[in-house]
C-alpha cells in the first residue's frame, strides 16, 4: 500500500504588517508628544563668608483644638476671637523674630487655621510652617 503524500508547503511568517503597525505607533507617539523646553539662566552667585552659627531659636507655636480654641506658646486664650489672637501673638513676638508653627487638630475648622495664618501674616511673621503627623501606614 502506498499512501499518497502531498508535498508539504513551507510555513512562512510574514512580519511586514507588524512592522507597519510599529512604525505607525512610533510616528503617532512622536507627533503627539510635547517636549517641554525650560530656559535656564546662568547665574553666578555671590560669595559670602560664613558667620558664626547662632543657636536655633525655639519656634513660636499656635495650637488649635478641634473646636477652634487657640493656645499661643502653651497659654490657652480666653476666647477664639481675632483680636485676642492678635494680642497674644503680638506679645509673643516682642521677644524677637521666631519661626511660627501651627499645630491644628485634624478636625479643626478650616476658618480657625486660616485666621491664625492671616494674623501671623499681618504681624509680619513670614516663617510659617504647619505641623503634621507621619502616616503610620508608610
Backbone torsions as a table, in degrees:
resi	resn	phi	psi	omega
1	UNK	NA	125.9	-179.1
2	UNK	-115.2	121.5	178.4
3	UNK	-89.1	138.9	177.8
4	UNK	-86.6	128.7	177.3
5	UNK	-114.5	136.3	178.1
6	UNK	-83.2	146.8	176.9
7	UNK	-66.4	132.4	-178.5
8	UNK	-72.7	136.3	175.7
9	UNK	-84.7	139.7	-179.6
10	UNK	-76.5	129.7	-178.6
11	UNK	-77.7	134.1	-175.8
12	UNK	-127.5	131.9	179.5
13	UNK	-105.7	117.4	-178.1
14	UNK	-97.2	113.1	-177.8
15	UNK	-101.3	8.8	-179.8
16	UNK	-60.7	-45.5	178.1
17	UNK	-63.2	-34.3	178.2
18	UNK	-64.6	-43.0	178.9
19	UNK	-65.3	-39.0	177.6
20	UNK	-60.0	-44.3	-179.3
21	UNK	-66.5	-40.6	178.5
22	UNK	-62.4	-42.3	177.9
23	UNK	-65.8	-38.9	177.3
24	UNK	-63.7	-42.0	177.1
25	UNK	-64.1	-41.1	178.4
26	UNK	-60.8	-46.0	179.0
27	UNK	-63.7	-41.5	178.9
28	UNK	-59.7	-47.8	-178.5
29	UNK	-68.9	-33.1	178.0
30	UNK	-67.8	-39.3	-178.2
31	UNK	-74.9	-38.6	-174.9
32	UNK	-84.2	-11.8	179.9
33	UNK	-79.2	134.5	175.2
34	UNK	-103.4	132.7	179.5
35	UNK	-99.2	125.3	-178.3
36	UNK	-90.2	121.5	178.3
37	UNK	-104.8	128.6	179.0
38	UNK	-114.6	127.0	177.2
39	UNK	-88.4	136.1	-179.7
40	UNK	-122.1	133.2	176.1
41	UNK	-91.7	139.4	175.4
42	UNK	-87.9	118.1	-176.4
43	UNK	-123.3	132.0	175.5
44	UNK	-101.0	112.9	-176.2
45	UNK	-78.1	144.1	178.6
46	UNK	-72.1	152.4	179.3
47	UNK	-93.4	148.5	178.6
48	UNK	-137.0	149.2	176.0
49	UNK	-83.0	140.8	-178.0
50	UNK	-78.7	126.1	178.8
51	UNK	-86.6	168.7	179.0
52	UNK	-62.8	136.8	-177.5
53	UNK	-68.4	131.7	175.5
54	UNK	-91.3	156.9	-179.1
55	UNK	-69.0	140.0	179.4
56	UNK	-64.8	137.2	-178.7
57	UNK	-81.3	146.6	177.8
58	UNK	-71.2	128.5	-177.6
59	UNK	-70.4	150.6	174.3
60	UNK	-83.8	128.9	-175.7
61	UNK	-113.6	135.0	169.0
62	UNK	-113.1	118.5	177.8
63	UNK	-104.7	130.5	-179.1
64	UNK	-119.6	122.3	-178.0
65	UNK	-79.6	175.6	-177.9
66	UNK	-65.1	-27.2	179.4
67	UNK	-94.8	8.2	173.8
68	UNK	91.6	11.9	177.6
69	UNK	-79.8	141.5	-177.5
70	UNK	-104.1	149.7	168.7
71	UNK	-137.4	124.6	-179.1
72	UNK	-108.9	119.5	-178.5
73	UNK	52.6	41.0	176.0
74	UNK	86.4	-6.4	179.2
75	UNK	-101.8	119.4	-179.1
76	UNK	-73.8	137.9	-179.9
77	UNK	-83.8	153.2	-176.8
78	UNK	-68.6	-32.4	176.7
79	UNK	-146.3	176.2	-177.8
80	UNK	-106.7	33.2	178.0
81	UNK	-79.9	153.4	-178.3
82	UNK	-61.4	-43.3	-177.3
83	UNK	-63.1	-39.1	179.2
84	UNK	-64.4	-41.7	179.0
85	UNK	-65.8	-40.3	178.4
86	UNK	-61.2	-46.2	-179.6
87	UNK	-62.0	-45.6	-177.7
88	UNK	-64.6	-42.9	179.1
89	UNK	-68.2	-38.7	179.9
90	UNK	-63.1	-41.1	177.8
91	UNK	-67.1	-36.1	-177.4
92	UNK	-70.9	-31.3	-177.6
93	UNK	-91.8	-0.6	176.8
94	UNK	-62.6	-30.7	-177.7
95	UNK	-69.2	-21.9	-179.8
96	UNK	152.1	167.3	-178.7
97	UNK	-75.0	119.2	179.7
98	UNK	-128.5	148.7	175.3
99	UNK	-67.1	148.6	-177.0
100	UNK	-107.1	132.9	176.2
101	UNK	-118.9	124.9	177.1
102	UNK	-100.3	118.1	177.2
103	UNK	-111.6	104.7	-177.7
104	UNK	-114.9	141.1	174.6
105	UNK	-62.7	150.4	-178.1
106	UNK	-66.5	-18.4	179.4
107	UNK	-100.2	8.6	180.0
108	UNK	-65.9	138.4	175.6
109	UNK	-61.3	141.9	-178.6
110	UNK	-57.9	-35.6	-178.4
111	UNK	-59.3	-38.9	-178.1
112	UNK	-66.5	-39.6	179.8
113	UNK	-69.6	-42.5	179.8
114	UNK	-65.3	-38.7	178.1
115	UNK	-61.1	-44.6	179.9
116	UNK	-63.3	-42.4	179.8
117	UNK	-67.3	-37.5	180.0
118	UNK	-66.9	-44.0	178.5
119	UNK	-62.8	-41.9	178.8
120	UNK	-62.0	-41.6	178.3
121	UNK	-65.0	-39.0	179.4
122	UNK	-67.5	-30.4	179.5
123	UNK	-85.2	0.1	175.7
124	UNK	89.5	12.3	176.4
125	UNK	-80.7	115.4	-177.3
126	UNK	-110.7	-4.0	176.7
127	UNK	-103.2	88.0	-174.8
128	UNK	-118.1	135.3	173.5
129	UNK	-138.1	155.3	179.6
130	UNK	-112.5	124.5	-178.2
131	UNK	-78.4	138.6	176.7
132	UNK	-131.9	162.0	176.4
133	UNK	-100.8	146.7	178.8
134	UNK	-72.4	137.0	178.6
135	UNK	-68.3	121.8	-177.1
136	UNK	-67.5	-18.0	-179.5
137	UNK	-77.6	-13.3	-178.5
138	UNK	-84.7	NA	NA
